[in-house]
């Protein structure tokens, strides 16, 4: 019984997530899906699991095609998946969460609680977690929650397991449990697909590997036949020269003064402290694997997470206490996100969206329609009028509206969370130009996250690479900041190096 993926392609609007991808997984085999941020790994895993429908191609088991976009059909064919996003209900117990996919009944009517607990103990015991049976999920540590996700998949007795970045949140002893369970699963005739960025675990857990870059397969081979250097070269494209773009043409004269100082912040209870500074007119990137503390730093800088002593936040040298996003806007901080539903009002007019932030200022800015139109024009925004709803525009033009709103605020600090997510190449270039112009002409400090390493390399003056809520590397434009260096920094950062630069982030 083998899984075969043939000629799979997937587009999200103008973005090519996957192009003509294929591989097979045989019984007893663990295949790695490997690649950098935005390479298409998770999209491919979701297609195999039935969670996402491909635009073309097919997935089959033993030659029998699985109906596209049907998790039920994938499960019936013996495929079960653990995704990066937890699917557990926090108020239910671990045992109740494990039973959600199939609730045992007495006489077909009443929930069989004894059976639920017995089944939970059996599968949790394989992971050494039987003692968690009656605890509510919200009481668990992060690593324990991901192991419960694995237990939830194991309870379904799949022939094939898809593990999407399961081990990224686990401690070493927890990762060893996963390794043991995978070995037992394959010995019993099962197979697995492991989506991972971790070179070490790929080399210790996997038999074969499919390497993706920009949605295409760049290598498909046995793990034993490749070195770490090969993998890093394939993922990074082997290039040591990134697209420097206009960001490198700016002088550093405007960046001598510090605009933002965040110091001694613990992003997690058992993590070290993080400190960083951003200069006037500087574009600072937060890089690394997903969910390594980048969002937590933005939350601290936008009042979504309080910075408490001994940690502190300074803006232009003065201490600021941000208890809410309203406080942040009043302090001169703007926020834009590639998830437009997070920061935009889809059914409200362009005018209402553009004025929303300005109303929260202590000294509200009064703008007429001509000024709003001018702001949109500077970003080459295509629209049918200020009274039209935001969702009447293309994704790229919606993003320009939300950026124009930030620019009207004339912020001291712009926080940009994956600001070009889901927009086409032309719109992305215009957004980049606008951000550079804001930094250069107004001295706005920019802190940027991106799911695309190429964007960080092209746009940023400096990138801090995070791992496990700590800063492990600092890369500077003109001194080795390119896509290849970013890939190397988070795929193969030596443990000793992590301790040496854990407090990095201050500009020289």
N, C-alpha and C positions, 0 to 999 in steps of 0.2 A: 504494500500500500504506500504509494508515494504521492507527494504534492508536486504538481507541475504548474508553473506560471509562464504564460506564453504571450509575448508581444504586448505587454500591458503599457498603456499610456494614460495620462491623466492631466487635464488642464484645469486651472482655477481662473476663469476669465483669461487674461492675457498671459498668466504665469504658467509655465510648463513645469509641473511637479514631477512627472515621470514621462520618459520617452522610450518606447519599445523595450521594456525590461522583461527579462525571463530568467528562470532558474528552476532547479528541482531539489526536493528534499526526500531522501529515502529513509526507510525504517532504520533506526539505530543511529541516525545522523543528526548532528546539531550544526545548522548553517547560520553563520553570522551575516547580518545586514549591517554594513559599516559605511560611514561617511561623515562628513562635516555637518555643521548646522545648515539646515535648509537643503540637504542633498536629496530628500525624498524617502528616507528610510521609513518613517512613521506612516506616511501615506501608503507606501507599499504594504506595510504590515496590516493596515486597516482594510486594504483591498482584499488581501488574502483571507482576512477574517470575516469579510462580508459587510463591514461597517461602512465602507465607501465603495461606490460603483465606479469602475474605470470607464474611460471614454472608448477604449478599444482593448482588445486582448481578452484572455480568459484565464481562469484558475480551475484546475481539475484535480481530482483524486482518483488514482488508478485509471486514468483516461476518461472518467466521467465528469463532464463540466459541472461546476457549482453555479447555480443561478447568481448573477452578479448583484451585489448590494443586498444580500440576504444573510444576516448573522445566523438566523435559524437554519438555513440550508448549510452554511459552513459548519455549524455545530453538529448537524445530522451527519455530515461527512467526517466527523471526528476531529474538528479543529476548534480549539478554545484559546482565547487571547487574554493577556493582562496588559492593559494600556497604561501609558504614562499618567493619565488622569485617573485618580482613584474613583471607584464606583461604589464605595461603601456608604451606608447610611449611618451617620455618627451616633444617633440616639438608640439604635438597635444594638443588641449584643453581638459578639463575634459569631456565635452559633446561629443567630437569626439571620445575619448577613450571608452566611454560607448557604442557608436554605432558601434564599430569595429566588433563585432560578428554578427551584423545584421544592415546593413545601409539602412534606409528608402529611397525610390526612388519616384520621381514624374514621372508618365508615364513610369515607369520601366527604366528610363534613367538617370535622374538628381538627385543628392543628395538632399533630402528634409531637408534642414537646419532647418527650423522652427519646423518640427516634431522632429528632433534630439534634439534640445534645449528643447522642451516641455517635451519630454520623460526623458531627463536628469534632468530637474527641479523636475519632479515628484518623481523619485527614490532618488535623492540627498536630497530632502526635508525630506524623512524618516529618514535621518541621520543628519539633520540640516546643510547640506552643499550646499544648493541651490545657495548660493552666489559664489560658486567656479566654476559654470557652464562654464564660458568663459575664465578661467585662463589656461595657459599652465601648464601641469603637473609638469614641471621642476621648477615652482614657488611655489609648495606646500611644506609644512612641511612633514616629514617622516610619522607621524601618519595620516595626511590627505591623503597621497598616499594610505595607506593601507585601509582606509575607502572608497576611490574611488574604490579599488579592490573589496570591499564588494558590493558597489553599482553596479559595473559591473556585479557581480553575481546575484544580486537581480533583475536586469533589465530582466534577462532571465526567471523570475518567476519559480524557481525550486521547486520541491516538497522536495528535500533533499539538504541541504547545507553541504559542507565539508569545514571547516575552519582550515587550517594548520598553526598553530602558528600565527594567525592573530593578536592577542592582545599583542604579545610580544613587539611590537614597539609602542604601544599606551599609552597615558597618561590616568590617571584614569577616567577623564570625557569622554574620547573617548571610553574607555572600557565599560562605562555605556551605551553608545549609542548602542554598539554591544549587550549588555545584553537585552536592550529593543527590538531591532529588532528581536533577537532570540525568545523572548517571544511571540511577535506578529506572527512570522512565525509558531511557534508550535501551537499557539491558532487557527490558520487558518487551521490546519491539516497537516502541514509540519513536517519534522524532521531534525536533524542535527547531524553531527559528528564533534567534537571539538578536534583537536590535540593541546595539551598544556602541558607545564611543571608547570603551576601555580596552586598550591594547592587551593588557595583562590577562583579563578575563577571557577575551576572545582566543588568545593563544592557549589558555588552559582549559577552556570549556568546549571550543568549537572544532569541528572537523573540516568544514569547508567555509568559504567566505565569498560573498558578493559585495563588491565595493561600488558605491554610488557617488557620483559627482554631478551636481546640477541636473539631477533627475535621470542620468544615464549610467549604464553599467560600464565601469572603466577597468574592472578586473573580476574574474570569477575563477577561483582556484582552490587548492587544498591549503589549509592554514599552515601546515608543516613546511610548505615550500616557499613561504614568504617571510621576510624580516619586518621588524617594526619600521625600519627606514623605507621599505617598499610601500607599506600601508600609508605612512605619512605623506610620501611623495604623491601617491595616487589621489589621496583625499585633497591635498593642497594644490594639485595641478602641477607640482614640480617647479613652480615659478617663484623666483625671489624678487620679482618686480611687480608691485601692485599698481593699480590705476590711481595715481596720486591725485589727479584732478585739480580743481581750483583751490582746494584747501591748502595745498602745499605752496601756492604762489603768494599767500599772505605773509606779511612780515610778522615777527613775534613781538614787535614793539608794544602792541596793545595788551600783551598777555603777561606783562611783568607784575602787575598788581593782582593780588588774590581777590577774587570775587566771592568764592564759596570755600568754607572750611568745615568739614565734618570730621570729628575726631572721637576716637575711643568708643565706637559703637559696636556692640556685640549683636550680630544679626541672628544668632542662635545661641541657646543657653550654653552649649558645650563647645562653641567655636571661639576663636580668638577675636581680638578687637580689630575693627577696620577704621582706617583714617584715610581721608583723601582731600585734595584741594583742587579747585578749578580756577584758572585765571580769567580775567576779563578778555572776552573775545576768543576764548579757547573752546574747542569741541573735544570733549572727553568721552570716550567710548567705554562701556562696561561689557567685556567679552567673556568667553568661556562657554562651557556646556550650559544648556538651559537650566533654569531654576537653581542656580548656585549662589543666589543672593542679590542678583541684579535688580529684581523687582523690589526687594526689601530696601535697597539703597534709595531707589526712586520714592518709595513710600515715606522714608525718613525725610526726604527733601521736599515732599509735598503735603506734609501734615497728616498723612494717613497712618503714620506710626510715630508716636511721640519719642523724641530724643531726650532721654532723662540723664541727669548727672550720675556719674562723672562724664558721660558723653556730652558733647556740645556741638551746636551748629552756629557758625558765624556767617553773616552776609555783609560784605564790604567791611569786615572787621568788627561788626557789632553783633552781640549775641541775639538770636531770635528764637522764640518759642512758638512752634507751629502745632496747634492742637486740632487743626482741621484744614481742609483745602481752602476754605475761605480765608483763614489766616495767611496761607501761602500766597494766594492771589493778592491780598492786601500788602504783602511784603515785596511784591514784584516778581513772583514766580508763576510761570505758566506751564501747563502740561498738555501734551498732545499724544495720542495713542493711535497705532495702526488698527486697533479694535474700535472702529468708529461708534459702535453701539455703546461703548464705555464712556465716551466723552461727548458724543453728539446727540442731537434730538432729531431722529430720522424724519418724523412727520411734521416738524416745525419748519418755519421758513428759514431761508439763508440769513435774513436779517436778524431773526431771533437768535439763531445759533451764534452769529458773530458778536452780538451784544451781550450774550449771557455772562461771559467772564467779566466784562467791563463793569457790570452792575455791582460786583462784589468789592470793587475798590473803595477805599476810604474817600478818595476824590474821584468819583465817577467821571469817565471821559464822555463828553457829549459829541456824538458823531452824526453827521447827516448822511443821506443816501449816497451822495457824490463821493464822500470819503470811503464809504464801504465799497462802492464800485471800484474806486482807485486801488484799494487794498487787494481786491480780487484780481484786478487787471495786472498788478505787479507780479502775480503768480500765474498769469496766463490761464485763469480759470474760465472754463466754458460753462455758461449757465444761461437760463432763460429769463432771469429776473430775480430780484431780491425777495419777492413774495412767494416764489416757488419753494416747495418743501426740499429739505436736504436730500432725501432719498430719490429725488427726481434726477439727480446727477450721477455720473459714472463714479466708480470708486475713487479714481485718481482725483477727480474734481471735488468730491466730498472732502478728501484729505486736504486739498488746497484751501477749502473754506475754513476748516478747523485750524490750519496753520495761519491763515490770514487773521483769524480771531486772536491767536497768540501774539502775532506781530503788532496788532493794534494796541495790545496791552503794553508794548514797549518794555518787555520784561528784563529784569536783571539776570534772571536764570530761566532757561527753557529746558524742561524735562521732556525728552522725546522717547517714547516706548515703542520701538519697532515702527517708526513713523511711515515707512513706505511699504508696509505689509499689504500684499494683494493688489498693488497698482502696477501699471505697465512701465516699461523701461523709460519711455519718454517722460511720463509724469514723475517717475523717480528722479530723473536727472534734474527736473525743474524744482522738485522739493529740496534736493541737495543744494542747488544754487541758492535757493531762498534761505536755507539755514546758514550757509556760508556768509551770505550778505548780511543777515541779521547779526551774526557774530562780528563780522568785520566792521560794519558801519555803526552799530549801536553798542558794541562792546559787550553784548549779551554772552554770558557763559552758557554752554550747552552741555548737558549730560544725556548721552544717547545709548540706548540698547538696540540690538538688532538680531534677528534670527539668521542673518546672512553675514558671514565673515568678510565677504568681499566689500560689503557696504561699510563696515567698520574700518577696513583698511583704506578705502577710497576717501572717506569723509572726515575721519578723526585726526586730530593732532597728536593724540595720545590715547592708548587703550590700556585699561586695567583688566587683567584676566582673573576671574574668580573661580574658586573651587571650594566646595563645602563651606560657603559663607566667609571665605577669606580671600584676600588678594594674593595671588601667587606669582604674577609677573606684571611688569610695566613695560610697554613697548611705545617707542616714540617715532613719529613720522620723520623720515630722513635718516633714521638709525635702525632700520630693520623691521619697520612696521609694514607688513604685507600679509596677504592671505595665508601663505605658507607658514610664516612665523606664528600667526595666530593658531593655526591648526597644531603645530608642534607644541605650542605652549600649553594647550589643554589636553592633548593626547599623550604627552610624554614628559610632563614636568616631574623631575626627580623629587623624591620626598624631602631630601635635605634642602633643596631650593625653596620648597614651600615654606619651611620654617624661617629661612633667611629673609624672605621678602613678604612675610605675612602682614607686616604693618606698612607696606609700601603704599604709595599713592600721593606722597607729597612731591611737589615739583621742586627741582633744584633751584 
